[in-house]
Amino acid sequence: MSSAQDPFYIVKEEIQDSIDKLQSAFHKWERISPGMGDQVHATKELLANCGSIEWQVDELEKAITVAAKDPALYGIDEAELERRRRWTSNARTQVRNVKTGVLAGKGNAGVGNASEVRLELMRMPNSSEANRYDQYGGRDDDGFVQSESDRQMLLIKQQDEELDELSKSVERIGGVGLTIHDELVAQERIIDELGTEMDSTKNRLDFVQKKVGMVMKKAGAKGQMMMICFLLVLFIILFVLVFLT
C-alpha cells in the first residue's frame, strides 16, 4: 500500500499539523503578560489541545499495536513499524513539552522555566525533517481501524464472489459430466442391441446356409443346373424391368 493510501499517514499529517499549531499557539502564549485574561483563556485552550492530541497519539499507537500482530496483512514490515513508533514517541514528547511549559507558567514557576521549555521545543527534531518519508497523516484511529475493516470486508466479499463463480463452474462441469454419462450409457445400450441383432442374424444366416446346402445335396447336379438357369432368367427379367422400362 502506498503512503498516499495508508490511513496511518493520513492520520499522522493531521496530528502533525495540530502539533505545529499547538507550538505556534504556545509561542504566542509566552508573549502574553502573566495575569491577563487572555493568558487564562489561552492556557485553557492550550491544555485542551494537548489533551486532544495526546488522545489521538494514543489511538494511533493502539492501531500500530494491532498492525504489529500481523504486519503482512497490512502490507508493512518491522522497519516501517519501528518508524511509526518513533514518530508517535516524538509527537508525544513535543506535546508533553508544551504541556509542561504551560503548567509551569500557570503555576507561576517563572518565565525562566517557560523559556527553557521553549528552547527544548526548538531542539526537538521536526517530524518532517526527522522522517522525510512521512508525508501523510490525518483521521483518528477509529478511521484507521474502520478503513482496514472495510478493506478486509471487501476482500472477503470478493473471495465469496469468486467462490460463488467457482461453485457455478463446478455445477456446470458436473452437469456436462452427467450428460456425457447418459450419452455413453445410451450408446452402450445401442451397441448391446446391435450385437444381439448381429448374433441373431448370424444364426439365421447359418440356418439358411445349412438349408440351402441340404437342398443342393438333394437336388443333385441336374437340379443345380435348373436352379442356376432359373436364377439367370430371373436376373434377366429383373434387369429388363429396372433398366429398360
PECOR-V138389 format. One line per field, one symbol per residue. phi: phi as a letter, one per 20 degrees, with the letter a starting at -180 (. if undefined). A space follows every 50 residues. Layout:
phi->???
This chain:
phi->.fffdfggfffgffffffffffffffffffeeffnffffffffffffffg fffffffgfffffffffffbgffemccfffffffffffffffffffffff ffffffelfoffffffffffffefffffefcffeccaplefgffffffff ffffffffffffffffffffffffffffffffffffffffffffffffff fffffffffffffffffffmfffffffffffffffffffffeddd
